[in-house]
Amino acid sequence: MRTLSRWLSRFSYNHPNLSVEGLIRYIVGGNLLVFMLDLFTHGVSTNFLTFVPAYIFQGQIWRLITFIFVPMSFSPLTFVLSTVFFYYMGVRLEGAWGSARFTIYYGLGVLLNILVGLLLPVVNPMYMVSVTASMHYLHLAMFFAYATLYPDLQVLFMFLIPIRIKWLALLDAALFAYDILSYLSYGHFAMALLPIIAIFNYFIFFWDDLMDYIGRGRARAVHQHSAQTINFKKAQKELRQRRGYLHKCTVCGITDQDNPDMEFRYCSKCSGYYCYCANHINNHTHVQ
């Protein structure tokens, strides 16, 4: 996974000509157009645009593209809120990654969605009629990407409660898990692929970032429980209790209170947190 993630990063960097500048604007514009058409046609226009394998196999190949522009919701309030936030995420992601990487990320998600949508009828003929693939999970997975890049950004949840993006990402992950388990529990194993491929698309682009984050977390945990950190905290606690001096030489006992001009150092070769004055930092027996 790490190799694939790095290859995609290099590929995006080496092929800037594959970028679509301002891609998110075209997608949001298409969503808005379809939403307006749906209002005037009472849903008829959407029926000609969604991804339905049965109709695609009959020659309606435009559905391979037009399903991208079908809104996630046709409720006016939900549509406005989701579209504005989706546009905001897309702009920030493109700004952080560059147009090429964002275009490849979104394009690969679309391609995986198409492949799974076309393979579902092969797995089970019942999906020829009942399955309509959408961009629902790909857009939700984009929130993972946004939260990975800006984990501490705060938003107003329900317009009232300030909450960090990373906690909302955990809620998004719970929704993914619920949908996958629901499909599996009802025996719709092929349908469970739709959310899975959206998460897979996220992982192959963010695997290095996730591994680095986990590595930093482990390093912090090791540092917090290391003998040097424990001894340092112990020394700080003793300092607060004494409230007399900050540094004391282990050899001669002189403190910064006795001689404010004296320089003190801590020896990295001693096993523990031992302080020495300038006269003994290079002239003492290391504590092992």
C-alpha positions in Angstrom: 0.0 0.0 0.0 2.8 2.4 0.8 4.5 1.7 -2.5 1.2 2.4 -4.4 0.7 5.6 -2.4 4.2 6.9 -3.3 3.8 5.9 -6.9 0.5 7.8 -7.2 2.2 10.9 -5.6 5.0 10.7 -8.1 2.6 10.1 -11.0 0.5 13.2 -10.0 3.7 15.3 -9.8 5.1 14.1 -13.1 1.8 14.4 -15.1 0.4 18.0 -14.4 -1.3 17.8 -17.8 -3.8 15.4 -16.4 -5.2 18.1 -14.1 -8.5 19.8 -14.5 -8.1 23.3 -13.0 -11.0 24.0 -10.7 -12.5 20.6 -11.1 -14.8 21.0 -8.1 -16.5 24.0 -9.7 -17.6 21.9 -12.7 -18.9 19.1 -10.5 -20.8 21.5 -8.2 -22.1 23.4 -11.3 -23.3 20.1 -12.7 -25.0 19.2 -9.4 -26.8 22.5 -9.4 -27.9 22.1 -13.0 -29.3 18.6 -12.4 -31.0 19.8 -9.2 -32.8 22.6 -11.1 -33.8 20.3 -14.0 -35.2 17.8 -11.5 -37.4 20.5 -10.0 -38.9 21.4 -13.4 -39.2 17.8 -14.6 -40.4 16.3 -11.3 -37.5 13.8 -11.3 -37.7 12.7 -14.9 -34.3 14.2 -15.8 -32.5 12.3 -13.0 -33.9 9.0 -14.3 -32.0 9.6 -17.6 -28.7 10.5 -15.8 -28.2 7.9 -13.0 -25.9 4.9 -13.2 -28.1 1.9 -14.1 -26.1 -1.0 -15.5 -29.1 -2.5 -17.4 -29.5 0.8 -19.4 -25.8 1.2 -20.0 -25.5 -2.3 -21.5 -28.4 -1.3 -23.8 -26.4 1.6 -25.2 -27.1 4.5 -22.9 -23.4 5.1 -22.3 -23.8 8.8 -21.3 -24.8 7.4 -17.9 -21.1 6.6 -17.3 -20.4 10.3 -17.0 -23.7 12.0 -16.1 -24.2 10.1 -12.8 -21.3 12.1 -11.4 -23.6 15.2 -11.5 -26.6 13.6 -9.8 -26.9 15.4 -6.3 -26.5 13.4 -3.1 -29.9 14.8 -1.9 -32.8 16.6 -3.6 -34.0 18.2 -0.3 -33.4 21.9 -0.9 -31.8 22.5 2.6 -29.7 19.3 2.5 -28.6 20.0 -1.0 -27.5 23.5 -0.3 -25.6 22.6 2.9 -24.0 19.4 1.5 -23.0 21.2 -1.8 -21.5 24.2 -0.1 -19.4 22.0 2.2 -18.4 19.7 -0.6 -17.3 22.7 -2.7 -15.3 24.1 0.3 -13.6 20.7 0.9 -12.7 20.4 -2.8 -11.2 23.9 -2.9 -9.1 23.2 0.2 -8.0 19.8 -1.0 -7.0 21.1 -4.4 -5.2 24.0 -2.8 -3.2 21.6 -0.6 -2.5 18.9 -3.2 -2.5 20.8 -6.5 -4.9 20.3 -9.3 -3.2 17.2 -10.7 -3.3 15.1 -7.5 -6.9 16.2 -6.7 -8.0 15.4 -10.2 -6.4 11.9 -10.1 -7.8 11.3 -6.7 -11.4 12.1 -7.7 -11.0 10.5 -11.2 -9.7 7.2 -9.7 -12.7 7.2 -7.3 -15.1 7.7 -10.2 -13.3 4.9 -12.2 -13.5 2.4 -9.3 -17.2 3.3 -8.9 -17.9 2.6 -12.5 -16.0 -0.7 -12.5 -17.9 -2.0 -9.5 -21.2 -0.7 -10.8 -20.6 -2.6 -14.1 -19.4 -5.7 -12.3 -22.4 -6.0 -9.9 -24.7 -7.4 -12.6 -22.1 -10.0 -13.4 -22.0 -11.1 -9.8 -25.7 -11.1 -9.4 -28.2 -10.5 -12.3 -30.7 -8.9 -9.9 -28.5 -5.8 -9.8 -29.3 -5.2 -13.5 -32.5 -3.5 -12.4 -32.2 -2.6 -8.7 -28.7 -1.0 -8.4 -28.0 2.6 -9.1 -24.4 3.5 -8.4 -23.8 7.0 -7.1 -21.0 9.2 -5.9 -22.4 9.2 -2.4 -19.6 7.2 -0.8 -16.9 8.9 -2.7 -18.0 12.3 -1.5 -18.2 11.0 2.1 -14.7 9.6 1.8 -13.5 13.0 0.7 -14.3 14.1 4.2 -11.7 11.6 5.5 -9.1 13.3 3.2 -10.1 16.7 4.5 -10.0 15.6 8.1 -6.5 14.1 7.6 -5.1 17.3 6.2 -7.0 19.6 8.7 -7.7 17.5 11.8 -7.9 20.3 14.3 -10.0 22.7 12.2 -13.2 23.5 14.1 -16.7 23.7 12.6 -20.1 24.4 14.1 -21.9 21.1 14.3 -25.7 21.7 14.0 -24.7 25.4 13.7 -24.3 25.5 17.5 -21.6 23.1 18.8 -17.9 23.8 18.0 -16.2 20.5 17.2 -13.0 19.5 15.6 -13.0 17.9 12.1 -11.3 14.8 13.3 -14.1 13.9 15.6 -16.7 14.3 12.8 -14.5 12.0 10.7 -14.9 9.3 13.4 -18.7 9.8 13.0 -18.3 9.5 9.2 -16.3 6.2 9.8 -19.1 4.9 12.0 -21.6 5.6 9.2 -19.4 3.7 6.7 -19.1 0.8 9.1 -22.8 0.7 9.6 -23.6 0.7 5.9 -21.1 -2.1 5.2 -22.3 -4.3 8.1 -25.9 -3.7 7.0 -25.2 -4.8 3.4 -23.4 -7.9 4.7 -26.1 -8.8 7.2 -28.8 -8.7 4.5 -26.6 -10.8 2.2 -25.9 -7.9 -0.2 -22.2 -8.7 -0.4 -21.7 -7.0 -3.8 -23.3 -3.8 -2.6 -20.9 -3.6 0.3 -18.2 -3.0 -2.2 -19.5 0.5 -2.9 -18.4 2.0 0.5 -15.3 -0.2 0.6 -13.9 1.0 -2.7 -14.5 4.6 -1.5 -12.4 3.9 1.6 -9.8 2.1 -0.5 -9.4 5.1 -2.7 -8.8 7.2 0.4 -6.2 4.8 1.8 -4.1 4.5 -1.3 -3.7 8.3 -1.3 -3.2 8.8 2.4 -1.4 5.6 3.5 1.9 7.4 4.0 0.2 10.2 6.0 -1.6 7.7 8.2 1.6 5.7 8.8 3.5 8.8 9.7 0.8 9.9 12.1 0.7 6.5 13.8 4.6 6.5 13.9 4.5 10.0 15.6 1.9 8.7 18.1 4.1 5.7 19.0 7.1 7.9 19.3 5.2 10.2 21.7 4.1 7.3 23.7 7.6 5.9 24.0 8.9 9.3 24.9 6.3 9.8 27.6 7.2 6.5 29.2 11.0 6.7 28.8 13.2 6.7 31.9 14.6 10.1 30.9 11.1 11.7 30.7 10.1 10.1 33.9 13.2 11.4 35.7 12.7 14.8 34.2 9.1 15.0 35.5 10.4 13.8 38.8 13.0 16.5 38.9 10.5 19.1 38.0 8.2 17.9 40.8 11.0 18.1 43.3 11.8 21.6 42.0 8.2 22.7 42.6 8.4 21.3 46.1 11.7 23.0 46.9 11.0 26.2 45.1 14.6 27.2 45.8 16.7 26.5 42.7 16.3 25.2 39.2 19.7 23.5 38.6 22.0 21.7 41.0 25.4 20.1 40.2 25.4 16.4 41.0 29.1 16.5 41.9 29.7 19.7 43.9 26.1 20.6 44.8 26.3 24.2 43.6 23.0 25.6 42.4 21.9 28.4 40.1 20.7 30.2 43.3 24.3 30.0 44.8 25.8 31.3 41.5 23.4 32.8 39.0 26.2 33.2 36.4 27.1 29.5 36.5 26.1 27.5 33.4 24.5 24.0 34.0 24.2 21.1 31.6 22.5 17.7 31.6 24.7 14.7 30.7 23.2 12.5 27.9 25.6 9.7 28.7 24.4 9.3 32.3 21.6 6.8 32.9 19.0 9.3 34.2 18.5 13.0 34.5 21.7 14.3 36.1 22.8 18.0 36.1 26.3 19.3 36.2 27.9 22.7 36.5 30.3 24.0 33.9 33.2 22.8 36.0 32.0 19.2 36.0 30.0 18.6 32.9 33.2 17.2 31.2 34.8 16.0 34.4 32.6 13.5 36.2 32.0 9.8 36.4 29.0 8.8 34.3 26.1 7.3 36.3 25.1 4.0 34.8 
